[in-house]
Amino acid sequence: MGISQRMIAHYENSQGNPPLYLLPKFAKSLGVSADQLLGMKEIKEVKQKDSRLWQRFARAEKLPPKQRKKIVDILDAFLSVGKGE
């Protein structure tokens, strides 16, 4: 998306609002429309291949910011290994 993980965390923690030009990028990355992202249109649940994984993500989203960051760091480490970085 062209922004750092730190800036995304900043937006997630409600410490700031992302600039409007990022709205389409966020929507595309999340697989939703801009209307859905803004809460103007309902997001329809899509059956995931591994619902257990998504249930864990939902639980992780409710954790305090420091714990969420640790999870993101761990995921980033695993995903970068998968890319051969």
Contact map, one row per residue, 1 for C-alpha under 8 A:
1110000000000000000000001100000000000000000000000000000000000000000000000000000000000
1111000000000000000000000000000000000000000000000000000000000000000000000000000000000
1111101100000000000000000000000000000000000000000000000000000000000000000000000000000
0111111100000000000000000000000000000000000000000000000000000000000000000000000000000
0011111110000000000000000000000000000000000000000000000000000000000000000000000000000
0001111111000000000000000000000000000000000000000000000000000000000000000000000000000
0011111111100000000000000000000000000000000000000000000000000000000000000000000000000
0011111111110000000000000000000000000000000000000000000000000000000000000000000000000
0000111111111000000000000000000000000000000000000000000000000000000010000000000000000
0000011111111111000000000000000000000000000000000000000000000000000000000000000000000
0000001111111111110000000000000000000000000000000000000000000000000000000000000000000
0000000111111110000000000000000000000000000000000000000000000000000000000000000000000
0000000011111111000000000000000000000000000000000000000000000000100000000000000000000
0000000001111111100000000000000000000000000000000000000000000000000000000000000000000
0000000001111111100000000000000000000000000000000000000000000000000000000000000000000
0000000001101111110000000000000000000000000000000000000000000000000000000000000000000
0000000000100111111000000000000000000000000000000000000000000000000000000000000000000
0000000000100001111101100000000000000000000000000000000000000000000000000000000000000
0000000000000000111111100000000000000000000000000000000000000000000000000000000000000
0000000000000000011111100000000000000000000000000000000000000000000000000000000000000
0000000000000000001111111000000000000000000000000000000000000000000000000000000000000
0000000000000000011111111100000000000000000000000000000000000000000000000000000000000
0000000000000000011111111110000001000000000000000000000000000000000000000000000000000
0000000000000000000011111111000011000000000000000000000000000000000000000000000000000
1000000000000000000011111111100000000000000000000000000000000000000000000000000000000
1000000000000000000001111111110000000000000000000000000000000000000000000000000000000
0000000000000000000000111111111111001000000000000000000000000000000000000000000000000
0000000000000000000000011111111110000000000000000000000000000000000000000000000000000
0000000000000000000000001111111100000000000000000000000000000000000000000000000000000
0000000000000000000000000111111100000000000000000000000000000000000000000000000000000
0000000000000000000000000011111110000000000000000000000000000000000000000000000000000
0000000000000000000000000011111111011000001000000000000000000000000000000000000000000
0000000000000000000000010011001111111000000000000000000000000000000000000000000000000
0000000000000000000000110010000111111100000000000000000000000000000000000000000000000
0000000000000000000000000000000011111111100000000000000000000000000000000000000000000
0000000000000000000000000000000111111111111000000000000000000000000000000000000000000
0000000000000000000000000010000111111111100000000000000000000000000000000000000000000
0000000000000000000000000000000001111111100000000000000000000000000000000000000000000
0000000000000000000000000000000000111111110000000000000000000000000000000000000000000
0000000000000000000000000000000000111111110000000000000000000000000000000000000000000
0000000000000000000000000000000000111111111000000000000000000000000000000000000000000
0000000000000000000000000000000000010011111100000000000000000000000000000000000000000
0000000000000000000000000000000100010000111110000000000000000000000000000000000000000
0000000000000000000000000000000000000000011111000000000000000000000000000000000000000
0000000000000000000000000000000000000000001111100000000000000000000000000000000000000
0000000000000000000000000000000000000000000111110000000000000000000000000000000000000
0000000000000000000000000000000000000000000011111010000000000000000000000000000000000
0000000000000000000000000000000000000000000001111110010000000000000000000000000000000
0000000000000000000000000000000000000000000000111110000000000000000000000000000000000
0000000000000000000000000000000000000000000000011111110000000000000000000000000000000
0000000000000000000000000000000000000000000000111111111000000000000000000000000000000
0000000000000000000000000000000000000000000000000111111100000000000000000000000000000
0000000000000000000000000000000000000000000000000111111110000000000000000000000000000
0000000000000000000000000000000000000000000000010111111111000000000000000000000000000
0000000000000000000000000000000000000000000000000011111111100000000000000000000000000
0000000000000000000000000000000000000000000000000001111111110000000000000000000000000
0000000000000000000000000000000000000000000000000000111111111000000000000000000000000
0000000000000000000000000000000000000000000000000000011111111100000000000000000000000
0000000000000000000000000000000000000000000000000000001111111110000000000000000000000
0000000000000000000000000000000000000000000000000000000111111110000100100000000000000
0000000000000000000000000000000000000000000000000000000011111110000100000000000000000
0000000000000000000000000000000000000000000000000000000001111111000000000000000000000
0000000000000000000000000000000000000000000000000000000000111111101100000000000000000
0000000000000000000000000000000000000000000000000000000000000111111100000000000000000
0000000000001000000000000000000000000000000000000000000000000011111110000000000000000
0000000000000000000000000000000000000000000000000000000000000001111111000000000000000
0000000000000000000000000000000000000000000000000000000000000011111111100000000000000
0000000000000000000000000000000000000000000000000000000000011011111111110000000000000
0000000010000000000000000000000000000000000000000000000000000000111111111000000000000
0000000000000000000000000000000000000000000000000000000000000000011111111100000000000
0000000000000000000000000000000000000000000000000000000000010000001111111110000000000
0000000000000000000000000000000000000000000000000000000000000000000111111111000000000
0000000000000000000000000000000000000000000000000000000000000000000011111111100000000
0000000000000000000000000000000000000000000000000000000000000000000001111111110000000
0000000000000000000000000000000000000000000000000000000000000000000000111111111000000
0000000000000000000000000000000000000000000000000000000000000000000000011111111100000
0000000000000000000000000000000000000000000000000000000000000000000000001111111110000
0000000000000000000000000000000000000000000000000000000000000000000000000111111111000
0000000000000000000000000000000000000000000000000000000000000000000000000011111111100
0000000000000000000000000000000000000000000000000000000000000000000000000001111111111
0000000000000000000000000000000000000000000000000000000000000000000000000000111111111
0000000000000000000000000000000000000000000000000000000000000000000000000000011111111
0000000000000000000000000000000000000000000000000000000000000000000000000000001111111
0000000000000000000000000000000000000000000000000000000000000000000000000000000111111
0000000000000000000000000000000000000000000000000000000000000000000000000000000111111
